[in-house]
Amino acid sequence: MTSVFLCHSSKDKFFVRELGEKLADYGIRVWIDEAELNIGDSLIGKIGNAINEVDYVGVVLSSNSIESEWVQRELNLAIQREFEEMKVVVLPLLLERVVLPPFLKDKLYADFTSSKAYAETFPKLLRALNVSEDEVERVPLPVEDTAEAAKLAPSEQRLASFEDIKILDLDNGRAYKPDPDKNLYYMYFLLSDTPPAEWEEIFDAERRFPRHTMWRRAWIEGAHIVVHCVPDEVEKYHFPDLQQDTANTNSKYRSYLREQAEREIRELMAGQEEAEELDELRMKLGFR
């Protein structure tokens, strides 16, 4: 069974899941980090092993992934393996028209930027993944607009791809005591994803007002929530508080995105109406 690791930004999950499901229909083993990682797993270790063990690494290229440090790390591992083994490992999968990284410019890419391109490219990708011609032809490929989200307002896209941030683990390897004379530690809770800046702002607002006497300061650092507290307090007080604050923040962030999307749609419609009025005026003036 051919296997492929789909390297991508978490913001492109809607596309990656759909592509992964279609590839699985043709007997391809698809490795997507969100589906494969368990609580407590070493992110770098397990993903590094996966990149070394799969047959191919499909890199989903978009404005999101080009700016993602994590995607860059995964891509560097895959490119290094390709150089060492002197065979094709990395398969560029173009989701948006972006400037390709220098080491991918000489590669043919799979074009998923539109429904038409998708329909033409998907069989080629199957062949690159060593799927037999009989298998490629056995099921008519539905012509769907898999890039439909690209037609949505920016906040609609973010809402479509957003998944609730969850607390995955207590990262004991990061915990430390800043003042040796006190029993207060910086305790790090690993999150399921690095929150967007607006999510972080909402979380900070949730933590602004203490709800009880054992309340401690907490903040976001990358993909972690940090709490300045005594370890013995974590189970009884701080973990339940953080779970509640995280759930509240997810809900309020979704509401924020919906409000933003509605505003963007109103602005878009207003712009279209203005353009139509100007076109109508042009026609009245006799211009064609």
Beta strands, then each sheet from edge to edge (+ up, - down):
strand 1: 3-7
strand 2: 29-31
strand 3: 56-61
strand 4: 90-94
strand 5: 110-111
strand 6: 167-170
strand 7: 185-191
strand 8: 218-221
strand 9: 224-229
sheet 1: 2+ 1+ 3+ 4+ 5+
sheet 2: 6+ 7- 9+ 8-
end
